[in-house]
Amino acid sequence: MASDKRIGLIGLGAIGQEIIAAAGRLGEDDNVCAVLVRPGREAAGVPCVHDLAGLLAASPDVVLECAGHGAVSEFGVQVLAAGVDLVVSSVGALTDADLARRLLAAEQAGGGRLLIPAGAVAGLDGLVAASLAGLSAVTYNSHKPPHAWRATPAAQAIDLDDPAEEQVFFEGSARAAAAAYPKNANVSVAVSLAGLGLDRTRVRLISSRKVTDPLGVITAEGDFGRFLFEVFAVAAPDNPKTSALTAHSLLQCARLGIGLPASRLQAGLFPEP
């Protein structure tokens, strides 16, 4: 069923371009009402604007953030305060407790919803259910080929040219993973907010020659039982750090009006006393 949602975008990188392409394949390209990009940048056939006022003037029902943590910080509060739903792909930005509080306050004051998409991970609904049924442990393992970890702190932590099949270079909480690897921790933050929160969710980051594209593995156990969920998702063509599925998840979140409401998960956002 076609959607009539008016969609605004922040960012026109690999994720933003795939969202526009996917909307076109659905015959819904006219639903993308505005794309906020840097001044001076234009794209053929794309309704580009260069400030937030221009984006909001296009009257979007929902705005998809696909431009990084800085974009959430710079624009998120104003989007929510204007009563517009905001779907964040850069979920790791929410580990900034001050920013998270300001976003949630703007949501309450303005009426826009702060939504977290499934991104490249399935199984988050199971974690949400398990958190009520009795969840005691959650671990997220992120396996990516060595080249996907270049230009990240992993390059200093290990030798990415080492012929070893796998090298684990980070083990710790989701909060610590987000602080140390902000461009690679969005999925782990989403997993943590769906389950036990940032401080009780364990994360392992792995450089692996066994995979050609990102592989995410969620394990969880508790009174409900246990489960193991694997997602092997092809990387975006222009960004080996991001799954190509991310763009489609964001678009479906906008089209269907679904996503995990951050306000209902906020207990997992802030450090435990």
Secondary structure as UniProt FT lines:
FT   STRAND          7..10
FT   HELIX           14..25
FT   TURN            26..27
FT   HELIX           29..31
FT   STRAND          32..36
FT   TURN            39..40
FT   TURN            44..45
FT   STRAND          48..49
FT   HELIX           52..57
FT   STRAND          62..65
FT   HELIX           69..81
FT   TURN            82..83
FT   STRAND          85..88
FT   HELIX           91..95
FT   HELIX           97..110
FT   STRAND          114..116
FT   TURN            119..120
FT   HELIX           124..133
FT   STRAND          135..144
FT   HELIX           146..149
FT   TURN            150..151
FT   HELIX           154..157
FT   TURN            160..161
FT   STRAND          166..173
FT   HELIX           174..180
FT   TURN            182..184
FT   HELIX           186..194
FT   TURN            195..196
FT   TURN            198..200
FT   STRAND          201..208
FT   TURN            209..210
FT   STRAND          215..222
FT   TURN            223..224
FT   STRAND          225..232
FT   STRAND          235..236
FT   TURN            237..238
FT   STRAND          239..243
FT   HELIX           245..256
FT   STRAND          260..261
FT   HELIX           262..264
FT   HELIX           266..268
//
